[in-house]
């Protein structure tokens, strides 16, 4: 379970996130809905430790992680752009975090293959990510975030900027992957159809 309590963030003397509290039960998806530019991404970055909180706490399964560095929080993040490494292959991108954590090679290979099957892209294992379509790149970004088996997965507008056909297809695939992995997820979106298709509950981000 993810629990965020009274979280606030001030950046450059501006209040970006104001006293936000939310709870996501284990294995469920919460969609945070709101227009662009009101601090939804900053909230995700505060949860995973990319930006420092001004006040409030973050707990996973009753353990406070607010003071931990990002890489020790057990949280995965998929940004709006995916942030894949363009000079690496698909497999190398997925494997990257596993190498950092010094997982044995045989285990890394098995985990990468498992995730490629999960996102239906096993046939692209050795392709450079620079040669992927937009939809394929989003699937690989999701696979890379899931590779270390995070306790919580944060998705920041993961389907934005795609053509309608790819967008609608990926909603179906993303819903399947989240259900199969039973990951606790916070999804940021301004698209109510995405929220209705993917989330167990919604949270209207407060306007300022």
C-alpha positions in Angstrom: 0.0 0.0 0.0 1.2 3.5 -0.8 0.2 6.3 1.6 1.0 9.9 1.0 0.2 12.2 3.9 0.0 16.0 3.9 2.6 16.3 1.2 3.7 19.8 0.1 6.4 21.0 -2.3 7.8 24.5 -2.7 10.0 25.2 -5.7 11.7 28.5 -6.2 9.5 30.0 -3.5 6.3 28.8 -5.3 3.9 26.4 -3.7 3.5 23.6 -6.3 2.0 20.8 -4.3 -0.3 21.9 -1.4 -1.0 19.4 1.4 -1.9 16.4 -0.7 -2.9 13.1 0.9 -3.8 9.9 -0.9 -3.8 6.1 -0.4 -3.5 3.4 -3.0 -4.2 -0.2 -1.8 -1.7 -2.8 -2.8 -2.2 -4.0 -6.4 -4.6 -1.2 -7.3 -4.3 1.8 -9.7 -5.1 5.3 -8.7 -5.5 7.9 -11.5 -4.6 11.5 -10.6 -6.6 13.7 -13.0 -6.2 17.4 -13.7 -5.2 19.9 -16.4 -1.6 20.4 -17.4 0.7 22.7 -15.3 -0.9 22.3 -11.9 1.8 20.1 -10.3 0.8 16.5 -11.0 4.3 15.6 -12.3 5.9 17.3 -9.3 3.8 15.2 -7.0 5.1 12.0 -8.6 8.6 13.3 -8.4 8.1 14.0 -4.7 6.8 10.5 -4.1 9.8 8.9 -5.7 12.3 11.3 -4.3 13.4 13.3 -7.4 12.3 16.5 -5.7 12.5 17.3 -2.0 9.2 17.7 -0.1 8.6 20.7 2.0 6.2 18.9 4.3 4.5 15.5 4.6 5.4 11.9 4.5 5.4 8.9 2.1 4.9 5.4 3.3 4.9 2.0 1.5 3.4 -0.9 3.5 3.7 1.1 6.8 7.4 1.9 6.2 8.2 5.6 5.9 10.4 6.2 2.8 10.4 10.0 2.8 14.0 10.4 3.7 15.4 7.6 1.5 17.2 8.3 -1.8 15.3 7.6 -5.0 17.0 4.3 -5.8 16.2 2.9 -2.4 12.5 3.6 -2.4 11.3 0.6 -4.4 9.5 2.9 -6.8 9.5 2.8 -10.6 8.7 5.8 -12.8 7.7 6.1 -16.4 7.9 9.6 -17.7 5.9 11.3 -20.5 8.8 10.7 -22.9 10.0 7.3 -21.6 13.6 8.4 -21.3 15.1 5.3 -23.0 18.8 5.2 -23.8 18.8 5.7 -27.6 22.2 4.0 -28.2 21.2 0.8 -26.4 19.1 -2.1 -27.7 15.7 -2.9 -26.3 17.1 -5.7 -24.1 19.9 -3.5 -22.8 17.4 -0.8 -21.8 15.3 -3.2 -19.9 18.4 -4.8 -18.3 19.9 -1.5 -17.2 18.5 -1.3 -13.7 19.2 -5.0 -13.1 22.8 -4.5 -13.9 23.1 -1.5 -11.5 21.6 -3.7 -8.8 24.2 -6.5 -9.7 21.6 -9.1 -10.4 23.4 -12.3 -11.7 23.5 -12.5 -15.5 21.4 -15.6 -15.8 18.7 -14.0 -13.7 18.9 -10.7 -15.7 18.5 -12.6 -19.0 15.5 -14.5 -17.7 13.8 -11.3 -16.3 14.4 -9.4 -19.6 12.9 -12.2 -21.6 9.9 -12.5 -19.2 9.2 -8.7 -19.7 9.6 -8.8 -23.4 7.0 -11.5 -23.6 4.8 -9.5 -21.2 4.7 -6.5 -23.5 4.6 -8.6 -26.7 7.9 -7.4 -28.1 10.2 -10.4 -27.8 10.9 -10.1 -31.6 12.5 -6.7 -31.0 15.0 -7.7 -28.3 18.1 -6.7 -30.3 16.7 -3.6 -32.0 18.0 -0.1 -31.1 15.4 1.9 -29.3 16.0 4.7 -31.7 14.4 2.6 -34.4 11.2 1.8 -32.4 7.7 3.3 -33.1 6.2 5.5 -30.4 4.0 2.7 -29.1 6.8 0.2 -29.0 9.0 2.7 -27.1 6.3 3.2 -24.5 6.0 -0.6 -24.0 9.8 -0.8 -23.5 9.8 2.1 -21.0 7.1 0.2 -19.1 9.1 -3.0 -19.2 12.2 -1.3 -18.0 10.3 0.3 -15.0 8.9 -3.1 -14.1 12.2 -5.0 -14.4 13.3 -4.5 -10.7 9.8 -5.5 -9.5 9.0 -2.1 -7.8 6.6 -2.0 -5.0 5.0 1.1 -6.6 4.9 2.2 -10.2 4.4 5.9 -11.1 3.1 6.6 -14.7 3.3 10.2 -15.8 1.0 10.6 -18.9 2.4 7.4 -20.3 0.2 7.5 -23.4 0.5 11.2 -24.3 1.5 12.3 -27.8 0.4 9.1 -29.6 -1.9 8.8 -32.5 -5.4 7.7 -31.6 -5.1 4.1 -32.9 -1.8 3.5 -31.0 -3.2 5.2 -27.9 -6.3 3.1 -27.8 -4.3 -0.1 -28.4 -1.9 0.7 -25.7 -4.7 1.3 -23.2 -5.7 -2.3 -23.7 -2.1 -3.5 -23.4 -1.3 -1.4 -20.3 -4.5 -2.6 -18.5 -3.5 -6.2 -19.2 0.1 -5.7 -18.0 -0.9 -3.9 -14.8 -3.4 -6.6 -14.0 -0.9 -9.4 -14.7 1.8 -7.8 -12.5 -0.6 -6.7 -9.7 1.6 -3.7 -9.2 0.5 -0.7 -7.1 0.2 2.2 -9.5 -0.3 5.9 -9.5 -1.3 7.2 -13.0 -1.2 10.9 -13.9 -3.4 11.8 -16.8 -5.7 14.6 -18.0 -7.7 12.0 -20.1 -10.8 10.7 -18.3 -11.1 7.8 -20.7 -7.7 6.6 -19.7 -8.6 6.9 -16.0 -11.8 5.0 -16.5 -10.1 2.2 -18.4 -7.0 1.8 -16.2 -7.8 2.9 -12.7 -9.6 1.4 -9.7 -10.1 4.9 -8.3 -9.5 8.6 -9.3 -8.1 11.6 -7.4 -8.9 15.1 -8.7 -5.7 17.1 -8.3 -6.6 20.4 -6.6 -6.5 23.5 -8.8 -4.6 26.5 -7.5 
